[in-house]
């Protein structure tokens, strides 16, 4: 429902469609069956049923017992890809020269029986990415493509459902209700203990408090805007960033890049075509 999509969003979708088409052909040649997860539920399904099925398919408990939410995010991406769903993550085109607008989209899902894709906008504050990942995963589960701004006020049936699924998957309501204290003068005083227990970002916790009616929508917006501003204003140390190829490799689905590299190194795919699919990286660079 983006009214005037930016050139960056349009180019990004074109690239994702190109990758999706290539990967679909690739897996069909491997005689892989259609992905049974895609559309296994519908927009009429109950959030609790979808969450239960997700946890079974991904092999995860209600919440991790240790580690940071960043660890949880990386683990979930790996588990999602093991289910045959490609996860792409970027914050811009051409190494920061064409940044994506968080106000325009936080992520999107492109449904396909053989090559479903989830894209997470990494220009967003880190804490928001975990919620976006599961929100878009729900789109795959119900078999409906969509671009999401992550807003809490959407009344579209599938968006309401995907928000509910992401909230329950990351922060089960029953546990959250028991741990939440209404005695604090500042609701945010709840967050440290909740973060230590659920191992998810405070962004996801604030979202859960909103969905359960524990905080007002304005409280949520003020808190989220502060997190976004803190992320935008963070100091960036010159010369201390990760290697360019390491960054590019992390942005492209591991499942996808392995398939492209395999075909390129075996001579089944022209190196220039492989490089185009890998956003300009030579297969030899990403293979390592």
N, C-alpha and C positions, 0 to 999 in steps of 0.2 A: 504493500500500500504506500510505497514511497512515491510522492507526487512528482517531484523533479529529481530523479536520481543523478548524482554527481558523475562526472566522467570517470572518476576513480572507481566508483561502485559498478558502473557499467563495464569497464574494462576488467574488473575483478571477476564479475560473473561470466564474462566471455572466456576468461582463462580457466575458471572452474568447469565450465561446460566442455571446454576442449579436453581438459584432464579427465572429466567424467566419461566422455565419449571414448577416449583412448583406453581407459581402464576397463570399461564395459566390454570392448572388443577383446581386450587381453584376457580377461577371466573367462569369456565365452570360448576362446580358443583353448583354454585349459580345461574345458568341459565342466566348469564349476556350475553348480545349481544356483538358481535365483536365491537371494538372501531372504530366508524365512522370517527374519525380524521385521523387515520393511512392511508396514501396513498390517502387522499382526494384531493391532488394536485399532480403534477408531476414535474420532472426536467425541463420540457418545460414551466412551468407556470411563470407568471410575479411575481417578488418579491413583488411589491405593492399589488397584489391580495392576496398573502399568508399572508402578514403582516396585511392586513385589516381583513382577516378571523381569524387570531390568536387573534387579539385584541377583536373581538366579542366573540370568544369562551372562552377566558380567562377573559373577562370582565374588561379590563384595558383601560385607555385613552392613548393618544399619548405619554405622559410621566407623572410621578407622580408630584403632586403639592407641596409635602412636604416630609421631611424625607431624610435620606442618601441613597446612592446607596446600602449599605448593607441591609437596610430595604426593598428596592425594590427587591433585590435578594431573600430574604427570602419570601417575598410576592409572587413573581413569582413562586418559587418552590411550595408553597402551592397551588396556582391556577392551576399549571400544573398537580399536583397530583389529584386535584379535577376533572380533565378531564380524569382520569384513566391512567395516564402516570407515571411510577415509576421513581423517581429521586434519584440516589445514588451519594454520595460524599465522597471521601477518598483521603488521601495524601500518604498512604503507607499501607503495610501489617504488621500485628503483632506489632502494636503500635510503629511505626517509625523504626523498624529494617530492613524493606525492602521498602525503599522509591520508589515512582514512578518517572520516568524521564519526566520532562516537555518537553524536547527536542524530546521525542518519541511520546508523545500524550498529548493533553490538555483535550480531552474528546472523547466520542464515543456514538453512538446511535445504539440500537439493536431493529429493527422493529419486531413487532409481532401484530397480530390482537387483541389479548386479553391481552398481557402483554408487551407493549412497554417500553423499558428502556432507560433512559438518564444517562450517567455517566460523572461527572465533576471531573477532577483531581485537588484536593485541594493542591497539592504541588506547583501549579502555584501561581503567585502573585495574591492577592485577587481581584484586579481590572479587571483581565482578565476573571474571572469566569462568570461574567454577560454575556459577549459576547459569551463565550463557551456555556452557558446554552441555549441561544436562537439559536445559530448555530445548536446545536444538536436537538433542538426542531423542527427546519425546516426539518431535516432529517426524523423525525417522520411524519411530515406533507406531505412530498413527498414520503413516503414509501420506503426509501432507507437507509439501515444500513451503517455505516461508522465510521472509526477512523479518528479523526482530530488532526492535529498539530497546527491548528489556523493560519497557514501561510497566508500571503497576496498575495503570488505569485502563488498559485495553479491555474492551467488552466482547471482542471476537471470541467465539466459543473455543477454537483451537488454541488461541493465545492464553486464555484463562486456564485451560487445562494444562498446557505446557508449563505455565508458571506454577501451578499447584503441584505438578509432578516434581519439578526442580526443587521446590521448597521441601516437600515431604521426603524426597530422596536424600537430600543433604542434611536436613534437620527434622527428624521424626517428631511430629507434633506432641505425642504423649510424653516423651522425655523432656522436650523443651518446656512444656507447661509446668512440669514438676520442678524444673530448675529455675524458672523465671521468678524473680522477686518483684512484687509491686511496691515494696517498702522503700526502695531507693528514691531519693529526691531527683536524681538524674538517671533515667532509664539506661544510659550507656554504661553505668556501673555494673550492669549484668554481664557485659560482653567478655571481660577477661576469663571468668570461670566457664562461660559457655564455649568460648574459643578453645580453651584447654580440654574440654570434654568432647566436643564434636569434631575438632580438628578441621574446621572450615573457616573461611574468612569472616571477619566481622560484617562485611557487606552482606553475605548470605544470612547471617544471624539477624541483622537489622531487617532484612526482607522478610524473614520468618516472623519476627515480632509484629511487622505490619500486617501480614496475612492473617495472623491470629487476633488482630485487634488490640494488641498490647501497647502500640504506639500509634500516634496520629500520622496521617500521610505527610503532613508538613514537617513533622519531626524526622521522618525518613528522608525526605528530599533534602533537608538541611544537612543531615549527616552524610548522605551520599555525595552531595556537592563538595563537602569538605574533603572527603576521600579523593575525589577526582582532582581537586585543586592541589592537594598534597602531592599527588602523583605527578601532576604537570609541573609543579614547582620544585620537584626533587633535584638536588644537585647532580649534574652529570660530569663524571671525572673524565677528562680528556686522555685518550690513549690507553684507557683501562678496560675498554669494552672487549667482548669476546671476539674471536676470530670470525671474519666475514663468512667463510664457508660453513663454519659451525652454526652461525645464526641462520643462514639460508637453509641448511639441512634440517634445523629444528622447525622451520616454518612449513615444510612440505611433509605431507603424510609419509611415514616410514614405509607403510604398506605400498603406497604408490611409487615412491622413489626406488624401492628395491625392485619392483617390477620393471620400471623404465631402465634402470641400470643393467639388469639382467638381460633384457632384450638388446640393449645397445652393445654390451660387451660380447654378446654372442653373434652379433652381426645381423640380427633380425630387424633392427631399428637404426636408421641413419643417425650418426652422432649429432648432426645439426638439429634434427627433429627431437632427439632426446634432450639436448641442451635447451631447446625452446620449451619443452614440457617441464623442465626443471628450473625455469625462470632464469635461464642464462648460464647455469652452472654446467661445466663439463662433467659427464658421467664419471670420469676417473676421479674427480675431486670429491664427489658425493659418496663414491663407493668406499672411501676410507673413513 
